[in-house]
């Protein structure tokens, strides 16, 4: 377990399963976003959502993959973040990326709405 980030090692105690590593990281990111813990949506998937984006976590051999999707957009847009444990990722950094992606989507939605309203005049 020495390849794990120190904050994660302290949460895992004696648990050795990579699945728990993945779940702990996903739940910590959700907590930092003010969301409830992630929900299991598949055998090896966890998800959560904000008001504007869906988050789908999948474990990876060396870490985890986060897929962020905007279901409400005119064009479906998705962004993938790959977290690799030996690089000691910080859940606060991933949470900041999620917030930025969410903010960008809201700005684009407002621009699109404003453009439609102005075209109608």
C-alpha positions in Angstrom: 0.0 0.0 0.0 3.0 2.3 0.0 2.2 3.4 -3.6 -1.0 5.0 -2.4 -1.3 8.7 -1.4 -0.9 9.3 2.3 -4.5 10.7 2.7 -5.9 7.6 1.2 -3.7 5.2 3.1 -5.0 6.7 6.4 -8.6 6.0 5.3 -8.0 2.5 4.2 -6.4 1.0 7.4 -6.1 -2.7 6.8 -8.2 -2.9 3.6 -6.1 -4.2 0.7 -8.7 -4.4 -2.1 -8.1 -2.0 -5.0 -11.9 -1.6 -5.2 -11.9 0.1 -1.8 -9.1 2.4 -3.0 -11.2 3.4 -5.9 -14.4 3.9 -3.8 -12.6 5.9 -1.2 -11.2 8.3 -3.7 -14.5 8.7 -5.5 -16.3 9.3 -2.2 -13.7 11.9 -1.1 -14.2 13.8 -4.4 -18.0 13.7 -4.0 -17.6 15.0 -0.4 -15.5 17.9 -1.6 -18.2 18.7 -4.1 -20.8 18.7 -1.4 -22.4 15.6 -2.8 -23.4 12.4 -1.0 -21.2 9.4 -1.3 -21.1 7.8 -4.8 -23.7 5.1 -5.6 -22.8 1.7 -7.0 -24.2 1.6 -10.5 -22.5 -1.5 -11.8 -20.3 -4.2 -10.6 -17.2 -1.9 -10.8 -18.8 1.5 -11.3 -19.9 4.3 -9.0 -21.7 7.4 -10.0 -23.0 10.7 -8.6 -24.4 13.8 -10.2 -24.5 17.5 -9.7 -27.3 19.7 -11.0 -25.6 19.9 -14.4 -23.3 16.9 -14.9 -23.1 13.2 -14.4 -20.0 11.6 -12.9 -19.2 8.0 -13.6 -16.2 6.4 -11.8 -14.6 3.2 -13.0 -11.6 1.5 -11.4 -8.5 1.1 -13.6 -5.5 -1.2 -13.2 -3.4 1.7 -11.9 -6.0 4.0 -10.5 -9.4 5.2 -11.7 -11.2 6.8 -14.6 -13.8 9.6 -14.2 -16.2 10.2 -17.0 -18.1 13.6 -16.8 -21.1 14.1 -19.0 -23.5 16.9 -19.6 -26.9 15.2 -20.3 -28.8 18.5 -20.8 -26.6 20.0 -23.5 -27.6 20.4 -27.1 -24.6 18.4 -28.0 -23.6 15.7 -25.6 -20.1 16.5 -24.3 -18.0 14.3 -22.2 -14.6 14.6 -20.5 -12.5 11.8 -19.1 -10.0 12.2 -16.3 -7.6 9.4 -15.5 -6.3 9.2 -12.0 -3.1 7.2 -11.4 -2.4 6.2 -7.8 1.5 6.3 -8.0 1.3 10.0 -9.0 -0.4 10.7 -5.6 -3.5 12.5 -6.9 -5.2 15.0 -4.7 -9.0 14.6 -4.6 -9.3 18.4 -4.2 -7.6 18.8 -7.6 -10.1 16.4 -9.2 -13.0 18.2 -7.5 -11.7 21.5 -8.9 -11.7 20.0 -12.4 -15.3 18.9 -11.9 -16.3 22.3 -10.8 -14.6 24.0 -13.7 -16.2 21.6 -16.2 -19.6 22.2 -14.6 -19.1 26.0 -14.6 -18.1 26.0 -18.3 -21.2 24.0 -19.1 -23.5 26.5 -17.4 -21.8 29.4 -19.2 -22.2 27.7 -22.6 -25.9 26.9 -21.8 -26.6 30.5 -21.0 -24.9 31.7 -24.2 -26.9 29.2 -26.2 -30.1 30.2 -24.6 -29.3 33.9 -25.1 -28.4 33.3 -28.7 -31.8 31.5 -29.3 -33.7 34.4 -27.7 -31.9 37.0 -29.7 -32.4 35.1 -33.0 -36.2 35.0 -32.4 -36.4 38.8 -32.3 
